[in-house]
Amino acid sequence: MKCVAVLGGGPAGAFAAEQLALAGAKVVLFDEKLAWEKPCGGGLTYKAYRQYPFLLHNPTPKKLINETILFAPRGGAATLRLREPLLIYSRLDLNRMLLERAESAGAQIEKTRVREMARTGDAWQLTTSSGSLRCDFCIVATGARNPLRDVGTRLTAADTMSALGYYIPGGQDHIDIQFLSRLEGYIWVFPRCGHLSVGICGKNQPAQVLRARLEQFLAERSMAFKGAPFYSHLLPSLEWPSWKSNRVAGEGWLAVGDAAGLVDPITGEGLYYAIRSADLAAKALTANGGHADIVQNYRRMLRRDFAADLEFASHLAKRVFLGRFLFGSVPSRMVQFARFSPRFAGIMQDLFAGTQTYRGLKDRLLRNLNGSMLEIFMNLGLRRLVPEKVVSR
């Protein structure tokens, strides 16, 4: 492999550049902004730092969060004490760290935009704002708003989710997740270093409607947001049929992260899948074989590693947010079950940690159903018989 161009300097592009440079490839990374901020970016699950320990063990400022509180209409609240903490970075700090690692590994970083890419034989001719480059292969890491129409996933409006939020002064030691009626999405309150990131993500609703629902939530909680920095972003959230035709690779190119549509359709998590897909792309590129083998191997690795599970999650997403169960909404029942059943709370903890797959969720729920229901009924009965203050002692 003579030369690989990485188009985009977010976490996916930066990590791909690092891994390819460490493997001996000549790597040039192009990004017109380099490290930048996002409203929802920066949360890393246990699954991510278990597989890539450097995400935990580094001097970059971060917060370790051990508690999440879930809220749902008519479901009350449930507190999950996480067995493995969630890491929360400023996305700016995390991105800067990954770019510095890529540069230290030998990747060349160019702060410029790729305006055009043309295929000539077995190579690419890239035209940038400041010059041109001929390369053998491209890693497409341009994010959800990919200006290069011939490479990367094709997102329709139905395959996207809006995420927007405010950075508000203050702090807390836990994460809040608020489900809302008739919304395929949720509100979050993430404590970052020096401020709170408070935002909303959702599908099939205009951004102005989501912003109004978020601001109503902030007003109800007496959280001052006037004059606070506001951010918005587009996230891939593929519908189930779209996974079948998702364009993740082609002749001379591999797409990673958001540019490949690799985001959890339920949680909106993208960082782990960005980093993991970048790793798999680097492995595919540095293995023996021609261009066709690289493309085929990358598709196979993605599906075997996590893409099949995300596809299954897209089939569940509307049921999770908009479905009904036992005469109530699914989010309300989830919160109630998590409050009254330690077994169910354990399942929710593992979903937050990223260690519970969606394809294995049904079997685990069925295995624990009898025990969970018994715990719920016992807890409900105990609270009726004994005052809550006595129970909590």
DOVOGU-493606 format. One record per residue: x, y, z of N, C-alpha, C in turn. Coordinates in steps of 0.05 Angstrom, whole numbers, plus 32768, in hexadecimal, padded with zeros to 4 digits. Layout:
N
XYZXYZXYZ;...
# end
This chain:
393
80117FE88000800080008000801280198000;801180287FEA8023803F7FE8801880587FF7;7FFF805F7FF17FF480777FFD7FD680748002;7FCE807B801A7FB2807B80227FAA8097802A;7F9480A2801E7F8980BB80257F7280B78038;7F7280C4804F7F5C80C380617F4C80DD805F;7F3380DC80577F2380F380527F1180F8806A;7F1B810A807C7F0C811080947F1D810A80AD;7F1D811D80C07F2E811B80D77F20811780F1;7F07810E80F17EF9810781097F0580EE8116;7EF880E3812A7F0380CB81377F0880B48125;7EF680AF81127EFA809881007F12809D80EE;7F1380B580E17F2980BA80D07F4480BB80DE;7F4580C780F67F5E80C981057F6880AE810D;7F56809D81177F5F808381207F6780718108;7F59807380F27F61806480DA7F7D806D80D1;7F82808780D17F9C809280C97FB2808880DC;7FAD808780F67FC1807D81087FC780608103;7FB3804F81007FB7803280FC7FC5802C80E2;7FBE803B80CD7FCB803680B37FE8804080B4;7FED805680C18009806080C3801A804D80D3;800F804280E8801E802F80F88024801580E8;8013800F80D580177FF780C5802A7FFC80AE;8034801580AB8048801B8096803E8028807D;8024802F807C801A803D80648021805A8065;80248067804E80258084804C8009808E804E;8003809F80627FE880A880687FE780C68067;7FD480D180587FCE80EE80597FB180F18061;7FAD810080767F92810580807F8A81228079;7F728125806D7F68813F80657F4F81468075;7F4E815D80817F368167808F7F3881858091;7F23819380897F2481B080897F2181BC80A5;7F1681AD80B87F1281B780D37F2381AA80E8;7F2A819080E47F39818080F77F28817F8111;7F34818181297F25817D81417F0F81918144;7EF68188814A7EE0819A814E7ECC818E8161;7EB9819E81697EA68196817E7E8C818C8172;7E7E817A81817E648170817A7E5381708193;7E38817281907E27817481A87E26815A81B7;7E27814381A97E22812A81B67E3B811881B7;7E50812081A87E68810F81A77E78811081C1;7E8680FB81C67E9880FA81DD7E9380E581F1;7E7D80D681EF7E7780C082017E8280A681F7;7E92809982077E9E807F82007E96806A8214;7E8C8054820A7E83803E821A7E9A802C8223;7E94801B82367EA8800782407EB17FF68229;7E9F7FEF82167EA77FDF81FF7EBE7FEC81F0;7EBD800781EE7ED1801581DE7EEC801581EC;7EED801C82067F07801E82137F128003821D;7F007FEE821E7F0A7FD382227F1A7FC9820A;7F107FD081F27F1E7FC781DA7F357FD981D3;7F337FF381DA7F49800681D47F50801581EE;7F60800881FF7F658013821A7F718030821A;7F7E803882047F89805382047F7380688207;7F5A806182017F44807482047F3F807B8221;7F47806982337F44806E82507F5E8078825C;7F74806D82537F8E8073825F7F9D8088824E;7F9780A182547FA480B782467FA080D08257;7FAF80E582527FAD80FE82637F9781118259;7F89810B82447F74811D823A7F5D811F824E;7F54813782547F3E813A82687F25812A8260;7F1A811E82747F02810D82707EF3810A828A;7EDB810182897ECC80FB82A17EC380DD82A0;7EC580D082B77EBB80B582BA7EA180B682C9;7E8C80AC82BC7E7180AE82C77E68809282CE;7E5F808F82E77E57807482F27E39807282F6;7E29808682EF7E0D808582F47DFD809382DE;7DE8808682D57DD5809082C17DB9808F82CD;7DAA80A582C97D8E80A682D27D7D80A882B9;7D6A809582B77D57809382A17D3C809F82AA;7D3080AE82987D1680BA829D7D0480B48285;7CEA80AF828B7CD780AB82757CBC80B5827E;7CAC80C0826B7C9180C982727C8180B2827F;7C7580B782957C6580A382A47C75808A82AC;7C8F808D82AB7CA0807682B47CB1807D82CB;7CB2809782D27CC380A082E87CE0809F82E1;7CF1809982F47D0E809982F07D1A807F82FB;7D30807782EF7D3F806082F87D5D806782F7;7D6B8060830D7D888065830E7D97804C8308;7DA9804E82F57DBB803782EE7DD7803E82F8;7DE1802E830A7DFD803183137E0E801F8302;7E1E802C82F17E2C801E82DC7E44800E82E8;7E457FF582E17E5C7FE582EA7E767FEE82DD;7E747FF782C57E8C800282B67E85801F82AE;7E96803282B57E8E804E82B07E8E80558293;7E7E8069828D7E7E807582727E92808C8272;7EA2808D825D7EB580A3825A7EA980BA824A;7EAC80D282547EA180E982457EB880FD8240;7EBE810182277ED18115821F7EC3812D8213;7ED1814482127ECA815881FE7ED2814C81E3;7EC0814D81D07EC6814281B67EDE815081AA;7EE2816981AF7EF9817881A67F13816B81B1;7F13816681CB7F2B815A81D77F31813E81CD;7F1B812E81CB7F1F811281C17F29811281A4;7F1E812381937F26812481777F43812D8175;7F4A814281857F66814C81847F798136818D;7F72812681A17F84811181AA7F8880FC8194;7F7380F481867F7580E081717F8580EA815A;7F82810481537F92810F813D7FB081108145;7FB68117815E7FD2811881677FDE80FC8166;7FCE80E8816D7FD880CC816B7FDE80C4814E;7FCC80CD813C7FD180C7811F7FEA80D48115;7FEE80ED811C800680FB8113801F80EF811F;801E80E88139803580DB8145803C80C08138;802780B2812E802C809981208038809C8105;803880B580FA804480B980E0803180C380CB;801780C780D1800480D180BE800980EE80B9;800680F780A08008811380987FEC8120809A;7FEA813580A97FD0814280AE7FCF815C809D;7FBA815E808D7FB78176807C7F9C81838082;7F9D819C808B7F8481AB80917F7981B78077;7F6B81A780687F6081B0804F7F49819D8048;7F3A81A580347F228196802C7F2781888011;7F1F816F800F7F2081617FF57F07816A7FE6;7F0B81777FCF7EF581817FBF7EEC816E7FAA;7EFE815D7FA17EF7814A7F8B7F0981327F8C;7EFE811B7F857F0E81037F837F0680F57F69;7F1B80ED7F5A7F1780E07F407F2780C67F3F;7F1A80B27F357F2780977F337F3580957F18;7F4E80907F197F5E808C7F007F6E80727F03;7F64805D7EF57F7180437EF77F6D80377F13;7F8380317F207F8280267F3B7F89803A7F50;7F8680547F497F8E80697F5C7F79807F7F5D;7F7B80907F717F6A80A87F737F7A80C17F6F;7F6D80D47F627F7980EF7F607F6781017F70;7F72810C7F867F62811D7F987F69813A7F94;7F55814B7F927F5981687F907F4F81747FAA;7F6181837FB77F5B81907FD07F5B81AE7FCD;7F5481BC7FE27F5481DA7FE27F7081E57FDD;7F8581D57FE37FA081DF7FE17FB281D07FCE;7FA881BC7FC07FB981AD7FAE7FAC81937FA5;7FBC817F7FA07FB281657F967FC3814F7FA1;7FB981367FA07FC7811F7FA97FBE81077F99;7FD180F67F917FCB80DC7F857FCF80C77F9A;7FBB80B67F9F7FBD80A17FB47FB280877FAA;7FB880727FB87FAF80577FB07F9480507FBB;7F8D805A7FD37F7480527FE07F6A806A7FF1;7F50806B7FF57F44808080067F348074801D;7F38807F80347F26807A804B7F138092804D;7EF9808D804A7EE580A2804B7EDB80A58067;7EE280BC80747EDA80C180907ECF80DD8092;7EBE80E4807F7EB480FF807D7E9C8105808E;7E9280F2809D7E7B80F680AE7E6180F3809F;7E4B80FA80AD7E3080F680A27E2B810A808B;7E368122808D7E33813680777E4981338063;7E4A811D80567E5F811680437E5B81258029;7E6D813880217E6A814680087E7281367FEF;7E7F811F7FF37E89810F7FDD7E7480FA7FD7;7E6380FF7FC47E4B80F07FBF7E4F80D47FB5;7E6780CE7FA97E6B80B47F9D7E7780A07FAF;7E7D80A87FC87E8980957FDB7E7B80987FF6;7E7B808380067E6D808480207E50807E801E;7E43807C80357E27807480367E1580898028;7DFE8081801E7DEB809380137DD480968028;7DD380AD80347DBF80B280497DA680C0803E;7D8F80B480427D7680C2803D7D6E80D18057;7D5980E180557D4F80EF806D7D4780DC8082;7D3B80C5807A7D3280B1808D7D4980A3809B;7D6080A580907D788097809B7D8980A980AC;7D7E80BF80B57D8D80D280C57D7F80D980DF;7D8E80E380F27D8480EC810C7D9081078112;7D80811A811B7D8B813481237D9481338140;7DAA813F81457DB4814281617DBC815F8165;7DB2816B817A7DB8818781807DB8818B819E;7DC781A081A67DC981A481C37DD681BE81CB;7DD781C281E57DE481D981F17DFA81D08204;7E0E81E182067E2281DE821B7E1B81F18232;7E1581E782497E0A81F7825F7E1E81F68276;7E24820C82827E35820C829A7E2A81FB82B0;7E3B81ED82BE7E3281DD82D47E3F81C182D3;7E3781B082E67E42819582E77E30818382F7;7E33816982F27E26815483027E36813B82FE;7E318127830E7E41810E830E7E3380F78300;7E1C80FC82F37E0E80E782E67E0380F082CB;7DFB80DD82BA7DEE80E382A17DD080E182A4;7DC180F382987DA480F282967D9C80EA827A;7D8A80D782787D7E80D0825E7D5F80D38261;7D5380E582527D3780EA82537D2980E1823A;7D1880CD823B7D0880C582247CF080D88223;7CE680DD820B7CCF80EE82067CB980E081F8;7CA080E981FB7C8A80DC81ED7C8C80E181CF;7C8780CC81C07C8680CE81A27C9F80D98196;7CB680D181A17CD080D981957CE280C08193;7CEB80BB817B7D0080A681777D1B80B3817D;7D2180B581967D3980C2819F7D3780C981BD;7D4780DB81C77D4780E281E47D5780FB81E8;7D54810582017D64811C820A7D7A8111821C;7D91811D821B7DA78115822C7DB2812D823C;7DBD812882537DCD813B82627DE7812D8269;7DFD8135825B7E178129825F7E29813D826E;7E35813582857E48814682927E6381448284;7E6D815A827A7E88815B826F7E9A816B8281;7EB3816D827A7EC6817D828A7EBF819A8287;7EB481A6829C7EAF81C3829C7E9381CB8294;7E8381B9828A7E6881C182827E5681A8827E;7E3C81AD827A7E2A819782737E2381998256;7E23818282497E198180822D7DFC8176822F;7DE9818782287DCD818082297DC18181820D;7DB7816B82047DAE816A81E87D98815681E3;7D90815581CA7D7A814381C27D81813781A7;7D7A811E81A37D7C811281897D6281058182;7D5B810581697D4180FA81617D3F80F78143;7D2D80E5813B7D2780E0811E7D0C80EA8117;7D0980F180FE7CEF80F780F27CE1810F80FF;7CF18121810B7CE6813B81147CF98151810C;7CEF816881047D00817E80FC7D1281878113;7D298192810C7D3B819B81207D2F81B08133;7D1E81C281277D1281D781387CFF81CB814D;7CF281B581457CE081A881597CF0819B816F;7D06818E81677D178182817C7D238197818E;7D2B81AD81837D3781C381937D2281CD81A7;7D0981D0819E7CF481DA81B07CEF81C681C6;7CF081AC81C07CEB819881D67D03819881E9;7D1B819C81DF7D32819E81F17D3081B78203;7D2981CD81F77D2881E682077D1181E5821C;7CFC81D782167CE781D3822A7CF281C28241;7D0181AD823B7D0E819D824F7D2081AE8261;7D3081BF82547D4381D082637D3481E38275;7D1F81EF826B7D0F8202827B7D0381F48293;7CF881DC828E7CEC81CD82A57D0081C682BA;7D1981C382B27D2E81BC82C67D3D81D582D0;7D3481ED82C87D40820682D07D5E820782C8;7D6481FC82B07D8081FD82A67D8282148292;7D92822882997D94824082887DA4823A826F;7D97823E82587DA48238823F7DA68251822D;7D99826782347D9B827F82247DB882888222;7DC2828C820A7DDE829482067DF2827E8207;7DE98265820E7DFC824E820F7E03824681F2;7E1B823B81EE7E23823181D47E10821C81CA;7E07821E81B17DF4820B81A67E0281FC818F;7DFD81E2818D7E0981D181787DF381C0816C;7DF781B981537DE581A681467DF581948133;7DEB817C812F7DFA8169811E7DE681558112;7DEE814A80FC7DDF813580EF7DEC811A80F4;7DDD810680FD7DE780EB81027DDA80D780EF;7DEA80C480E57DDD80AE80D77DCC809D80EB;7DB5809480E27DA4808280F17D95807180DD;7DA2805D80D27D97804F80BB7D7E803F80C2;7D6A804280B07D53803180B27D5B801480AB;7D4B800180B47D527FE580B07D577FDE8092;7D467FE6807F7D4B7FDE80637D657FEA8058;7D6E800180637D86800E80597D9F7FFF805F;7DA07FEF80747DB87FE0807A7DBF7FCC8064;7DAB7FC280567DB07FAE80417DC07FBA802A;7DBB7FD480257DC97FE0800E7DDD7FF58017;7DE47FF580317DF6800A803B7E118008802D;7E1A801F80227E32802180127E4B80278024;7E598013802D7E6F8017803F7E8A80148031;7E8B800B80187EA58007800B7EA080057FED;7EB4800B7FDD7EB380097FC07ECF80087FB5;7ED1800B7F9B7EEA80087F8E7EFE801E7F97;7F1280157FA67F2780277FB07F2080377FC8;7F0980317FD67F0380417FEE7EF480308002;7EF78038801C7EE8802D80327EDE80448043;7EC58042804B7EB98057805C7EB9804E8079;7EBD8061808C7EBE805A80A87EAC806E80B7;7EA3806680CF7E94807780E17E7A808180D5;7E74809A80DA7E5B80A680D07E5980A580B2;7E6F80A780A47E6F80A780867E66808C807C;7E678077808C7E5D805D80857E4280578092;7E36806A80A07E1C806680AD7E1E805580C6;7E35805380D27E3A804080E87E35804D8103;7E1B805081097E12805C81227DFC804B812D;7DFB804781477DE7803881557DCB80458151;7DB8803881447D9E8045813E7D8D804A8157;7D94803D816E7D85804181867D9280568198;7DAB8053819F7DB9806581B17DC4807E81A3;7DC9807C81897DD68091817B7DF48091817F;7DFF807C818C7E1C807B81917E2B80768176;7E40808681727E4F8083815A7E6D8081815E;7E77808981757E94808B81797EA1806F8178;7E96805C81877EA2804181867EA28036816A;7E8C8039815B7E8B802E81407E9D803D812D;7EA2805781327EB5806681227ED1805B8126;7ED98057813F7EF4804D81457EF78030813C;7EE3802081417EE58004813A7EE58000811C;7ED4800E810D7ED4800C80F07EEF801680E4;7EFB802B80F07F15803480E77F2A801E80EB;7F29801181017F3C7FFB81067F387FE580F2;7F1F7FDD80ED7F1A7FC780D97F227FCF80BD;7F1E7FE980B67F267FF2809C7F457FF18098;7F537FF980AE7F707FF780AD7F797FDA80AA;7F6D7FC880B87F747FAC80B67F6E7FA1809A;7F587FA8808F7F517F9F80747F667FAA805F;7F6E7FC380637F807FCF80507F9D7FC48051;7FA57FBB80697FC07FB2806D7FC37F94806A;7FAC7F8680657FAE7F6980607FB57F648043;7FBE7F4C803E7FC57F4480227FAC7F438011;7FAF7F4C7FF87F987F4A7FE57F967F637FD5;7F877F617FBF7F827F777FAE7F6B7F897FB7;7F647F9D7FA77F507FB07FAF7F357FA37FB4;7F2E7F907FA37F147F827FA67F137F727FC0;7F2A7F667FC77F2C7F577FE07F297F697FF8;7F367F817FF77F347F94800D7F177F9C8012;7F097FA37FFD7EED7FAB7FFF7EDC7F94800B;7EDF7F7D80007ECF7F6680097ED57F5F8026;7EEF7F5F802D7EF67F5880497EEC7F6D805D;7EED7F8680557EE37F9B80677EC57F98806C;7EB67F9480577E997F90805A7E937F78806C;7EA27F6280687E9E7F4A80787EA57F4F8095;7EBB7F5D809B7EC47F6280B67EB07F7480C5;7EA67F8980B77E927F9B80C37E797F8C80CC;7E6F7F7B80B97E567F6D80C07E5A7F5980D6;7E707F4B80D67E757F3780EB7E7A7F458106;7E877F5C81067E8F7F69811E7E777F77812C;7E697F88811D7E537F97812A7E3D7FA08117;7E417FA180FD7E2D7FAD80EB7E137F9D80EB;7E157F8280ED7DFC7F7280EE7DEC7F788107;7DF97F7E811D7DEB7F8581367DDE7FA08134;7DEB7FB481277DDF7FCE81237DC77FCC8110;7DC97FBB80FC7DB27FB680EA7D9A7FAC80FA;7D9F7F99810C7D8A7F8E811C7D7E7FA4812F;7D8F7FB581397D867FCB814B7D747FDE813C;7D797FE281227D687FF481127D4C7FE88110;7D497FCE81117D2F7FC181107D207FC4812A;7D2F7FC881407D237FCB815B7D1D7FE88162;7D2A7FFB81557D2B8017815F7D0F80238164;7CFE802081507CE3802C81537CD3801F8169;7CD78005816D7CC97FF781837CD38001819E;7CED8006819F7CF8800F81B97CED802A81C0;7CED803D81AE7CE5805881B47CC7805D81B2;7CBA8050819F7C9E805781997C8B8040819F;7C95802981A77C84801281AB7C74801381C6;7C627FFF81C97C527FFD81E17C567FE181ED;7C557FE082087C587FC782167C4A7FC98230;7C397FB582367C2A7FB582507C1B7FCF8255;7C0D7FD982407BFC7FF082427C0B800A8247;7C25800A82417C35802282447C498023822E;7C58803A822C7C6D803C82187C85802B8220;7C948022820C7CAB801182127CC080208223;7CC6803A821D7CD98048822E7CD08049824B;7CB6804E82507CAC804F826B7CAF80348279;7CA9801F826B7CAC800482777CC97FFE827C;7CDB8006826A7CF88001826E7D01800E8288;7CF98027828C7D02803682A37CF6802982BC;7CDD802182BC7CD1801582D37CDE7FFA82D9;7CE37FEA82C57CF07FD082C97D0C7FD482D4;7D1B7FE782CA7D367FEC82D47D357FF582F1;7D20800382F97D1E800C83157D187FF58328;7D077FE2831F7CFD7FCE83317D0B7FB3832F;7D1A7FAE83197D267F9483147D447F978311;7D547F8D83247D717F8D83217D7B7F7E8308;7D6C7F6883017D747F5982E97D717F6B82D0;7D5B7F7882CD7D567F8982B67D6A7FA182B6;7D6F7FAC82CE7D827FC282D07D9E7FB982C7;7DA57F9F82CC7DBE7F9582C37DC07F9382A5;7DA97F8C82987DA87F8C827B7DAC7FA88270;7D9F7FBB827C7DA27FD782737DBE7FE18277;7DCB7FDA828D7DE77FE182917DF97FD6827B;7DF47FBD82737E057FB1825F7E007FBE8243;7DE77FC7823E7DE27FD682267DF17FF08226;7DF27FFE823D7E018017823F7E1F8012823B;7E297FFB82467E457FF582447E4D7FEC8228;7E397FE482187E3F7FDA81FD7E467FBC81FC;7E427FAE82137E497F9282147E317F7F820E;7E197F8A820C7E017F7B82057DFA7F8181E8;7DFB7F6C81D77DF37F7081BB7DD57F7281B9;7DCC7F7E81A37DAF7F7F819F7DA47F648195;7DB47F5681867DAB7F3B817D7DA97F278193;7DB87F2B81A97DB67F1981C07DA37F2381D5;7D967F3A81D07D867F4781E57D6C7F3781EB;7D5F7F2E81D57D467F2081D97D497F0781EA;7D5E7EF781E47D627EDE81F37D687EE48210;7D787EF982157D7E7F0082317D667F0A8240;7D557F1A82337D3D7F23823F7D2A7F0B8246;7D287EF882347D177EE182397D227ED08250;7D3C7ECD82507D487EBD82667D447EC98281;7D437EE482827D407EF2829B7D237EFB82A1;7D107EF4828F7CF67EFF82927CE87EF782AC;7CE97EDE82B37CDB7ED582CB7CE77EE282E4;7D027EE282E57D0F7EEF82FC7D0A7F0C82FE;7D0B7F1A82E77D067F3782E67CEA7F3E82EF;7CD67F2F82E57CBB7F3482ED7CB67F2F830B;7CC37F1A83157CC17F1583327CCD7F2C8342;7CE47F3683397CF17F4C83477CDE7F658347;7CD27F6A83307CC17F81832D7CA97F7F8340;7C9C7F68833F7C847F6483507C8B7F65836E;7CA27F5983757CAB7F5A83917CB17F76839A;7CBE7F8683897CC57FA183907CAC7FB28392;7C9A7FAF837F7C817FBE83807C717FB78399;7C6F7F9D839F7C617F9583B77C6E7F9F83D0;7C887F9F83D27C977FA883E97C927FC583EE;7C927FD583D87C8E7FF283DB7C717FF983E3;7C5F7FE883DE7C437FED83E77C407FE78405;7C507FD3840E7C4D7FCA84297C5E7FDA843D;7C757FE384337C897FF084447C8E800C843A;7C8F8020844A7C95803B84417CB0803C8432;7CB1804D841D7CC9804E840C7CE28055841B;7CE08066842F7CF8806E843F7D048056844D;7CF2804384567CFC802C84647D0980188450;7CFC801684387D07800384247D23800C841B;7D27802684197D418030840E7D57802F8422;7D528028843B7D678027844E7D78800E844B;
# end
